[in-house]
Amino acid sequence: MNITARAGAAVKHLVLGIGVGAAVLVIALAGIGFLMAAFYIYAAHHMDAASAAALTGAVLAVLAVLVAVIGAGVLRRMKKQQPGWLSDFGGTLGLGVRLASMMVRRDPKKALMVAAISGVLVELILSEGKKEK
């Protein structure tokens, strides 16, 4: 699979995930809103309106703190588990090295040319990295 098709598939997957996530979020928030309204109505029947509003606000504040703590833990785990962008580059580089070694095995005279080209590439990459700092 080429890089363009792989990137297109990743973008489609990302957009679909965002769309489904947004729909689920809207429905869940509406459901929570109705549950909180029902809680307020129930509490208002058993106490005065100001106390019911204060109780509802306190419950919402506790839920917000709970969601923040759980969300921070999930985000921390997600950051640790994601592979770096160099993992695909390492696989491509390994494939290139295997291809070059196969070419050298077939014709050992090409070993000198491959070594010279790779030396030039390494020099270019390392010298540009030093100039940026």
N, C-alpha and C positions, 0 to 999 in steps of 0.2 A: 504494500500500500504506500503510495507516495505521500510526501509531506502535505501537499495541498489537500488531498482527499482526507487525510487524517485530521488536519486542522478544521476542515469543513464539518466533519463528523463531530469533532469536539465542540464546535460552536453550536451546532444543532442540538446536541445533547445538553449543553449549558442553557440555551434559550428555553428548551422544553422543561428543564428542571426548574428554572426561574419562574416560568409560567405556572407550572403545577404548584410550586411552593407558594406563589402569591395567591392562587385560588384557595389553597388550604388555609393560608393565614387569614384571609378575609372571612372565610366561613367559620374558622375557629374563634376569631375575634367577635363575630356576630353572636355566636353561641355563648361565649363568655359574657358578653353584654346582656343577653337575655337572662342568663343565670344570676348575674349581679342585680338586675332589675327585680327578679323574683325574690332574691334574698332581701332586698330593700323593702319590698312590699310586705313580705312575711315579718320582717323586723318592725316595720311601722305599725302593724296590727298589735304587736305586743308591747310597744313602748312609743314614746312621742317621736315626731318626725325628725327632730334635731338629733336625738340619740341614735335613731336608725341610720341617719346619714353619716354620723361620726363612726358608727360601727362598720358600715359599708366602706367608708374611706380607709379605715384601719385594715380591713380584710384585703382591700386592693393594694395597700402599701406593703403588706406582708407578702402577697403574691408577687409583686414587682421585685422585691428583694430576693425572693426564692428563684424567680426566673433569671435574674441577673447573676446569681451565684452559679446556677446550673449552666447558663449560657457561657459564662467565663470559663468554666471547666471544660465544656465541650469545645470551645474555640482553642483553648490551650492544647488539647489533645489533637485537634485537627492540624494545627501548625506542626506538631512533632511528627505526625505520620505521613505528611506529604513528601514525596521524593523531590529532590532538587532538579532543576532544569538541566543539570549536567548528566543525569542518568541516561537520557536518550543520546546525548552527544557521545558518551562513553561507549554505548553500543555501536554507534556509527563509526567511531574511531577504531573500535575493535574489529569491525567488519573490514575497514580499510586496511588495517594491518594484516589481517588474514589474506586479503586479496593480494597485497603487495608481496607477502611471503610466498604465496602460490606462484606469482609471476617470477620471482627470483629463483624458485626451485626449478622452474621449467628452463630458464635461461640465466645462468649465474652471471653473465656479463652485465645484466641489467641491475645487479646489486649496487654497482658503483653509481649508476644514474639515480636509482631510488634513494640512496644515501645522500647524494648531493642535493636532490630536490627536497628531501625531508629536512636536511640541515638548513637550507635556505628558508623554508617555511617556519621552522622553529626560531630562527634568528629574527624573522619578520614579526612573529607573534610576540616574542619576548622583548624585542626592542620597542614595539609600540606600547606594550604594557608599562615599560619604564618611563616613557615620555609622558604618559597620562598622569602619573603620580607627580 
